[in-house]
Amino acid sequence: MTSENSRYFEHLVESLDTAVSVPFLQVEGDRWRPQANDCHNNVDFWVAHHANCKAVRGWLFWPPNELGQYVFMAHSVIEQGGSLADITPMDPNTHRDTLLFARHPGTEEQFNAMKTVCSQVFYPPMLDGIQESYSPEMLDDAFEQ
């Protein structure tokens, strides 16, 4: 991960208090249904056919894992009437209630570039297989167990 991308995700972690839970909204159109795992195309299609909606780009994230890493996944939702909704079906094994959505703080172009190289990110990154944010004492304790 580049240092610029690392700073970006560090900023996201620092602003997670602004992240929100986005409810699922089941939608469909004439001979069209949103496809699982295709949020960007689903949102683009829906917005193109519904003038009262706009695309909102950002990141779904999971709570920290046992190493203190968040998992961020590039994601798109819609905004309609001031409310966010997720129109993309998820795998039934993915529990939406544990996920939050953080808006991308930049432009659409910046998001498109970022999602290409960082569609899914573990942050903070690992350094040689060891979590960067762990203190030496914490690592000693972990390896002694």
C-alpha positions as CSV (number, residue, x, y, z in Angstrom):
1,M,0.0,0.0,0.0
2,T,1.4,3.4,-0.9
3,S,2.0,5.9,1.9
4,E,-0.7,8.2,0.3
5,N,-3.3,5.3,0.5
6,S,-2.2,4.5,4.0
7,R,-2.8,8.1,5.1
8,Y,-6.2,7.9,3.4
9,F,-7.3,4.8,5.4
10,E,-5.7,6.2,8.6
11,H,-8.0,9.3,8.1
12,L,-11.0,6.9,7.6
13,V,-10.2,5.1,10.8
14,E,-9.9,8.5,12.6
15,S,-13.3,9.5,11.3
16,L,-15.2,6.3,11.9
17,D,-17.5,8.1,14.4
18,T,-19.2,9.6,11.3
19,A,-19.9,6.2,9.8
20,V,-23.5,5.0,9.6
21,S,-25.5,1.8,9.3
22,V,-27.2,1.8,5.9
23,P,-30.4,-0.2,5.6
24,F,-31.1,-2.5,2.7
25,L,-33.7,-1.4,0.3
26,Q,-35.0,-4.1,-2.1
27,V,-35.5,-2.5,-5.5
28,E,-36.1,-3.8,-9.0
29,G,-37.1,-2.3,-12.4
30,D,-38.5,-3.6,-15.7
31,R,-36.5,-6.8,-16.2
32,W,-33.7,-5.5,-14.0
33,R,-32.7,-6.6,-10.5
34,P,-29.5,-5.5,-8.6
35,Q,-26.9,-8.2,-8.6
36,A,-25.0,-9.4,-5.5
37,N,-21.5,-8.1,-5.2
38,D,-22.0,-5.5,-8.0
39,C,-22.8,-2.4,-5.9
40,H,-21.1,0.2,-8.1
41,N,-22.9,-1.0,-11.3
42,N,-26.2,-1.5,-9.4
43,V,-26.1,2.1,-8.0
44,D,-25.0,3.6,-11.4
45,F,-27.9,1.9,-13.1
46,W,-30.5,2.9,-10.5
47,V,-29.4,6.5,-10.4
48,A,-29.4,6.8,-14.2
49,H,-33.1,5.7,-14.1
50,H,-34.2,7.7,-11.0
51,A,-33.5,11.4,-11.1
52,N,-34.4,11.8,-7.4
53,C,-31.4,9.5,-6.4
54,K,-27.7,10.1,-6.3
55,A,-24.8,7.8,-5.9
56,V,-22.8,7.9,-2.7
57,R,-19.4,6.3,-2.7
58,G,-17.5,5.0,0.3
59,W,-16.4,2.1,2.3
60,L,-18.1,-0.7,4.2
61,F,-16.1,-1.8,7.1
62,W,-16.1,-4.5,9.6
63,P,-15.1,-4.2,13.3
64,P,-11.5,-4.8,14.1
65,N,-10.2,-8.3,13.9
66,E,-8.0,-10.0,16.5
67,L,-5.0,-8.1,15.2
68,G,-6.8,-4.8,15.5
69,Q,-7.3,-4.4,11.8
70,Y,-10.4,-3.0,10.1
71,V,-11.5,-4.5,6.8
72,F,-12.6,-1.8,4.4
73,M,-14.4,-2.7,1.1
74,A,-15.2,-0.1,-1.6
75,H,-19.0,0.2,-1.7
76,S,-21.7,2.4,-3.3
77,V,-25.1,3.2,-2.0
78,I,-27.9,5.6,-3.0
79,E,-29.1,8.7,-1.4
80,Q,-32.8,9.6,-1.8
81,G,-34.6,12.3,0.1
82,G,-31.6,12.8,2.4
83,S,-31.5,9.1,3.4
84,L,-29.0,6.5,2.5
85,A,-30.0,3.0,1.3
86,D,-28.1,0.0,0.1
87,I,-29.7,-1.6,-2.9
88,T,-27.1,-4.4,-3.4
89,P,-28.0,-7.8,-2.1
90,M,-25.4,-9.5,0.0
91,D,-24.4,-13.0,0.7
92,P,-26.8,-14.4,3.3
93,N,-23.8,-15.2,5.5
94,T,-22.8,-11.5,5.7
95,H,-24.6,-9.9,8.6
96,R,-25.4,-6.3,7.6
97,D,-26.0,-5.3,11.2
98,T,-22.3,-5.5,11.9
99,L,-21.3,-3.3,9.0
100,L,-21.0,0.5,8.8
101,F,-20.6,2.8,5.8
102,A,-18.0,5.6,5.7
103,R,-18.4,8.1,2.9
104,H,-15.5,8.7,0.6
105,P,-14.2,12.2,1.5
106,G,-13.1,13.1,-2.0
107,T,-14.3,13.2,-5.6
108,E,-15.9,10.5,-7.7
109,E,-12.7,10.4,-9.8
110,Q,-10.6,9.9,-6.7
111,F,-12.9,7.1,-5.5
112,N,-12.8,5.3,-8.8
113,A,-9.0,5.4,-8.8
114,M,-8.9,4.3,-5.2
115,K,-11.3,1.4,-5.6
116,T,-9.3,0.1,-8.5
117,V,-6.1,-0.4,-6.4
118,C,-7.8,-0.8,-2.9
119,S,-11.1,-2.5,-3.4
120,Q,-10.6,-4.4,-0.1
121,V,-8.1,-3.2,2.5
122,F,-7.0,-4.4,5.9
123,Y,-6.0,-1.4,8.0
124,P,-3.6,-0.9,9.7
125,P,-1.5,-3.0,7.3
126,M,0.7,-5.8,8.4
127,L,4.5,-5.3,8.4
128,D,6.4,-8.5,7.7
129,G,3.5,-10.5,9.2
130,I,3.4,-8.5,12.4
131,Q,0.8,-5.8,13.2
132,E,2.5,-2.4,13.1
133,S,0.5,-1.0,16.0
134,Y,1.4,-3.7,18.5
135,S,3.9,-2.8,21.1
136,P,6.9,-5.2,21.6
137,E,5.4,-6.2,25.0
138,M,2.0,-7.1,23.4
139,L,3.8,-9.2,20.8
140,D,5.9,-11.0,23.5
141,D,2.8,-11.8,25.4
142,A,1.0,-13.1,22.3
143,F,3.9,-15.4,21.3
144,E,4.4,-16.8,24.8
145,Q,0.8,-18.1,25.0
